[in-house]
């Protein structure tokens, strides 16, 4: 497919404006976009997939993690590889656009060279290109779409609903959508999506009689082949997020029901069965090894950009497991060759969405401009300048989270601060303004209340142990995704391989051991308990930023990690 002459000139102009000499070797990075997006059609069943965009309508910067530890069977396998180890595993060269997309390596320099990623107008252009050569192709949305930005919060998700309809989403499942509340979710599904988008989830049922809340799957015919898309919403929604927002719905993995739905779809003539999942990749890998008859699991939740599928064996054959990153930064393209009622072959590409390499789709661009117009002045308020890179991703901390806990301690007068281990949130380059929009990208939930609590040392340890088990339990079915709670003011040691209760060690405040019986003032935000209240975290942090005006590079407060030497999920 490639770039046309006008697009090529545009990219070269961007390269020159960014300081790249057109006769330098670095300039070769721009024309490689032609190869990036030249994906010839294969077979006769075509699926396009994006997930975890977290309401990012505009192009952004996003730094991939340098710490993504694997435990137990997950050590050394996808998605628990970072940096050079990841690139080597999948055969990507460093200092290329692909290396920038899939790794944290040389992030600042690569970001200045290749520009921002994502943006629905650019994603829309790529979707249309892929669909043009793939008759009947379906666009699958893996969820975490209606949350994660200021405009999504302020419009109650309507901005993303409208954008997804314009994008041409065919099938969707969910997670953070539920934080808008059950009534709002049903309103969107039954009104906005009616006759346009199939919202599927085999594992959401009523708490009283166990009736399905949404269709478990949808059957579609494509080029004479019957296919089934089964939905798998995030299993731990009422635990990881407030239960009171979905009080009458139950979730869970529901593996037995998944098997039943696969069998039912097959009995109705499905020759291809795909699960559109929000389990998280480790959970998907385990499910793929235990449930028969699934051709592919196209996953999300853990924000892992995985260039090649993991092939998992199970009693019924083999299942492909993919994960398509986050922030509208990637589009997965899965083609199946189905002949004689069976899948004979497949091809898969996870395409980075480089906004400099893909022109904006005019209709989507106009819609985004219209959506943002009432809020532009609020979004563009300059709160401060950052001297260093601000990012979130990583198992233990990120510089933007460090900023948040620093602000909470200062403003609240706390000894210690906690910030949730969310994986959503955009990145900023050094010497950039911190706008209100950027702060909202890190904090925009429907329950972002700040808290100041008196906690005993024993309670603090219990909280850290509980979160650590969610992340490092060797059984993926007990993992809830996300990262370790970010901690300000207090140091500690973590031993991920230990059992729950023994992972958190040597907790200290100002160099002194935390006393289990002593009380400490602890600030935090985003409590999941019903009845919580407090000043929104964006107001607290905005106050701190306006006062400080310039944010110096953040010194990360990360734990000492023991027992993980040589783990390829941590940068050496």
N, C-alpha and C positions, 0 to 999 in steps of 0.2 A: 504494500500500500504506500507507505513512505510519505515524506513531506513534498508538497508541491513547491513550485519556484517561489511563490510569495511567502510561504511559511519558512522556507529555507533562509531567505533573505532576512526575515524577521528574527530568526534564531541567531544568525550571524551578527545582526545589529545588536542584539542583546548581549552577545558574547563580547563584542567590541566595547560597548558601553560599560561592561563590567570589568574592563581592563585586560581582557584576554587578547593577546596579539594573534591576528588571524594567520600568521605564518608559524605560530608556535604549536608544539605538539598538543598542548591543552585544547586548542581549537578543534581538534578531531572529535572531542566529546560531543559537540553539538550535532554534526551530521549523523552520528550514530543513532539519533532518534528515528531516522528512517528505518533502520533495522529493528529498533525496539518495537515499533508498531506495525511491522509487516508480519502478520500472523495469518498465513494461508488457511483457508477452511479445510477441515478434516472431518470425515464421517458425515453423519446425518442427524445427530442430536447435539445441540449447542446450548451451553449454560454460561451466563455471565454472572459474576458474583462480586459484591462489595459488602463490607460489614464494618461496624463500629466507627462510623464516620463522625459520631458525636456532634452532629449539627454544624459541622464546619462547611459552610457554603462557599467561602472564599479561600483562595490558595494560602497556605501556611508553611512555616518551617516545622519540621518534626524530627527530633533526634532519637534514633533507636537506642536501646539499652546497651550498656557495657557490662551489666550484671543480670543474668537470667539463669539462675542455678537450677540444675536438675538433681533430683534425689532418687535413689533406688534405681529402678530400671530406666529412668529417664536420663541418667547421667550419660553425656556424650551423644545424645540423639536430639533431633529436632523436637521442640523449638529451643532447646537449651544449649545453643552454641552462639557465641558472640564474636564480633570482630573478624580477625584473620581466620579463625577456626571455622566460622560460618562460611566465609567466602570460599575457603578451600574445599569444604564439604560439598558445596553446590557448583563449584567450578567457575566462580566469578573472579574477575581480575580486580585488584585494588586500583584506586584512583580512576574509577570509571563512574558514569551515571548510575549503573546498577549497584556498585559498591556504596554510593551515597544513599541510594534508596533503601538498601537492606541492612546497613550497618552504621555504627556510630563513628567509624574511622574518619579522621580529618574532617569532622563535621563542619566546622566554621568555614574552612577553605572551600569545601565541596559545595556548601550552601551558597557561598558567594559566586561560585562558578556556574552551578546548574540552576540556581534559583529556587523558588518555592515549589511545593508539591500540592496536589489535590485541587480542590475547588470544583464545585458542581458544574460550572459552565465548561470546564476543561474535561471533567469526567464525562459529561454529556456528549462532547465531541467524540471521545474515545468509544463510548457505548454505541453511538451511531455508526462509527467506522466498523466496529466488530459485527454489528447486526447487519450491515449492508451486505456482507459476504456470507452471512449465516442465516438462511431462511428459517423463520420461526423461532429464532433464539429467544430464550427467556432470561430476564434480568432478575436475579435473586438478591434480596436485601436481608442480611443476617442479623439486623437489629442494632440497638444502641444508636438509633438514628434521630430520635426526636428530643434528645437531651445533650447538653454539653456546650451550649453557647448562650449568650445573652438574649439573642432574638428568639431562640427556641423557648427559653424560660418565659420571656415577656409575652410571647404569642401562644403560650400553652401548647407548643409543638406544631402549631398550624404552619409556620414557615417551612418546616421540613416535610410536612404532609404535602403541601403544594409543590415543593421542589421535587419530591419523589414521584408525584403524579406526572410532572413535566418530564422527569428523567425516563419514565416508562417502566417503573418497577412492576413486576408481574406477581411475585410471591415474596412474603415477608414473615419472619418470626421476630422474637422480642426479648428484651431484658429491661434496660433503663426506661423504656416506654412506660413501664408499669408505675414509675414514680410520678407520673402525671395523674395517677389514680385510676381505679377500675372503670369509673363512669366515663371519664374522658377517653380512655382506650376504646371502650365499646362504642362511644359516639363516633370516633374516627372510623373504626372498622365498619360500622353499620351505615354510615352516611357517606363520608368522603371516599372510602375504598369500595363501596358497594358496586359490584359489576366491573371493577377495574383492577383491584389488587386482592389476591388471596392471602389472608392472614392465617397462618397455620401453626399449631402447637399441640402435639400429641400428649404433652405432659402438664397441661393446665386443666384442672378439673374443679368442680365445685366442692367445697368442704363438707357439704351436707350429704349429698348422695353420690358424689364422684362422677357427675355428668361432665362430658366435655364442654368447655367454655367456648372453644373455637374448633373448627374442623382440624382433625389431626394431620390430614394430608390433602393434596389436590392431585387429580389425574389430568394430564395434558397429552394431546396428540401432536407430535412434531414429525413432519415428513414421513408419515405413515407408521411411526413408532409411538407406542403408548408409554408414557413416563409418569412416575410418581415423585412428587416432592413432599417429603414428610417434615413437619416442623418440630424443632426441639428448642423450646425457650430456656432461658437460664434456670437451672434447677433450684438454685438457692436464693431466688429473689426475695422471699419473705424473711430471710435471715440477713442477707447482705444489705438489704434496703428495708425501709419501714414496712412492717407487716400491716399496719393500719391503712395503708394505701390500697391494699388488695385483700381485705379482710375475709372475703368469702371464696377465695381461690386458693387451691393447693398446687404445688409445683413438684419438684423432685426429678430424679433421673428417669425413673420408670422404665427400666430396661426391658422388663417382661412385656409391657404394653408396646414398646418400640418393636419388639420382635413380632408381636401380634399384628401391628400395623403394616410392617413389611410383608408379612405373609398374606394379609388381606389385600394389599395393593397388588401383589403378584397374582393372587387368585382372580383379580379383576382385569388381568391382562397386561399389567405393567411389565415391560421388558427391561426398563432401566429404573432403578430406585435410588434416589438421592436424598440424603438427609441435610436439610438446611438447619445448621446447629448453632446454638449459642452456649454450648457446654464449656468451652475452653479446650485447647488442643490436647492436653494430657488426658482429659476425660474422653474426648473423641477417640483417641488412640485406644483406650481401654474398651470403650463401647464397640469399636470396630473389630476388636479381637473376640468379642463375645456374641454379637448379634449377626446372624446369617442373612445373606441376601441383599445387603446394601452395596451398591456399586461405588458410591462415593459419599463421603461426609464433607460438606463444604462449611467450614467452621468459622467461629469468631469468639469473642469475649476476651481472650488473652492478648489480643492485638499483635499476634505474631505474623510478620510478613515472611511466608515460607515459599521460596522460589520454586520448589519442586514438591510434588505430593509424596507423602510417606505411604508405602504400600504395606498393609497389615493383613496377615493371614488369619483366617478363622475357619470354623468347621464347615462353612458353606463355600469357601473360596477365598477371594481376596477383595479388600476394600481400599480405595484411595482416600487419604485424609489430607485435606488442605486447610489453610488458614490465611485470610486475605488482609492482614494488617489492620490499619485504622485510619481515621481522619480523611477519608476519601482519597487516600494516597495510592491505592492500588485497585486494579480491576482484574479479577481472576477470569480466565477464559478456559473452559473445559469442553472439549469436543470428544464425543463417543462415536465410534463406527459400529453400528448395530446391524448385523445381518443374520438371517436365519433365526431370529428371535433371541439372539445373544449378543453381548458386547464382545466384539472381536479385537478392539484396540481403542486407545485413547491418546489424546495429546493435551497437555496443560501448560499454560503460561500465566504467570502472575505479573501483570504489566504495571510498572510504576506510572503514576500520573504526574508528569512534569508539566507544570503550567506554562513554562517557557517554550516547550516543544509542541504543545497542543493548543491551537487557537480556541478562544472561548466560543461556545455555541451562543449565537445571538439571542435566541428565545430564552434560554436559561439565564443568560447574563442580564437580560431585561427584567426577568422575574426577580432575580436576586436584588437588583437595584431597587425595584419597587418594594420588596419585603423590608429592606434595610432603611429606606428613606426616612420613616418616622423616627428612627433611633440613631441616625448618624451622629448627631451632636453628642449624645451620651456615650456612644461607642468610642468616639474619637477624643474623648477627654484625656489629655496627657497628664498622667499621675506622677511620673518620675522618669529618669533615665537609668538604664542598666549599663554598667561598665563591663559585665561579664555575660557569658551565655546563660540563659535561663531555660531549663528543661525539667521534665518530670520523670520519664521512664528510668527504671532500674529497680532491682528488688528491695533496696534499703533506703534510698533517698534520691532526690534530685534537687537542683539548685532553686527551682521555683518553689518546691515544697519547703526548702530551707528558709526561703524568704518568708513564706507564710507562717512557719512556726516562730521565726524571729519576731515577726510583727505581733503575733498573738501574745508572746511572752512580754514584749515591751508594753503593748497597749493594755493588756489585762493584768499586768503585774504578777505573772505566774512564775513559779519555779521551773515548771516543765510544760511543754506543749506537745500535743499530738495532732497530726494531720493524716487523714485517711490515705491508704495506699492505692488511690485511684490510678489507673493507667491512662486515662484520657487527660487532655491538656496539651496545648501547643508549645512551641519553643520560640525563643527570641535570641537573636545574634547580639554580640557585644556592641555597645554604643548605640543601642536602639531605644526609642521611647517606649515606656510601658503605658499602654492605653488602657482605659477601662475595659475595652473589649478583651484584651489579653488577660486581665485579671478574672473576668467572667469566664473565660475559656477554662480556667483552673477550678472554678468554684460554683458554677451555675447548676445547682440542684434545687428541688422544691423543698428541701429541708436543711438548708445551709446555715442553721442557727449556730452561733458561737456559745460555748459553755465555759464556766469557771467552777471547778469542783475541788473539794477537799478529798484527796485520795490517800489511803494508806499505802505504804511501800508494798505490802502484800497484794493489794488490789492492782497496783501498777504492774507488778510481775505477772499476775493472772491475765491481765489484758494482753500483754506482750506475748505470753505463752499461747493464748488462744489464737491470736492473729498468725503467729509463727506456724501453728499447726494447720491453719487453713492453707498456708503456702507450701509447707514442707512435709506434710503427711505423705509417706511413701505410696499410699493408695490414692490414685487420682480421684476416685469417687468421693473422697473426703476433702478434696481441695475445692476452694471457692473462687480461685482466681484472684486477680489483683496482686498487690505487692505488700510488703511489710509496712505497718503504720510508721509514719515518719515521726521522729522524736527530736524535740528541741530541748536543750538545757541539761540533759542527762546522757551519760555514756553507758554502754553495756556491751557485753560479749554475747554472741549467738553461736550455737553449735547445731546447725540444721539437721545433722544426722541423728541427734539424740531424740529420745521419745518426749512426748508432751509432758511438760513439767520440769524438764531438765535442759531445755534448749537455751533459756535466758539465764545469763550468769553475770556476776560482777557489775551490778548496776550501781552507778556512782553519780552524785551531784556535787559539783565543785570539788571533785577528787575524793569525797567521802562516800563510803558505802551507804546505799539506800537502806534505811531501817524499816523492816517489815511492819513494825508497830507505829512508826511515826507518820504524821499526816503532812502531805505536800499539796501546794496549790497547783492544779493542772488545768491548763486551757486546752480547748479542743473545738471541733466543729463537725457538723453533719451527724448528730445523734440519731439513732434509728428508733429510739423509744418514743412511744406516743406521749403527747403532752409537753414535749420539749419546747423551749422558747429561748429567745436571745437575739442579740443584734446580728444581722446577716454578716457572714465572714467577709464578704466583699467590701462592706462598709468599714469594718475594722482594719483590713489590710490597706484599703484605699486611703484611710486617714493616716496610716503609718507612712505610706509612699509619698503622700502630699507633704508631710512634715520633713521627710528625709531628702526628697527631691532627687538625689543621686544614690543609686544602689551599687555599692562596691561588690566585687566578685564574692559570692557566698562560699564560705568554708563549710564543706559538707560534714554534718554530724552523722557519721555512719558507724555501725557497730564493728568491733573486732570479730572477724569470722574465723572460727576454728574448725578443723576437720575437713576442710574443703580444698586442700592443696591439690593443684593439678586439674581441678574441675574446669572443663572447657566452657562453662557458662559464666566465667568471670574473666575480665580482661587481666592479662598478666603484666 
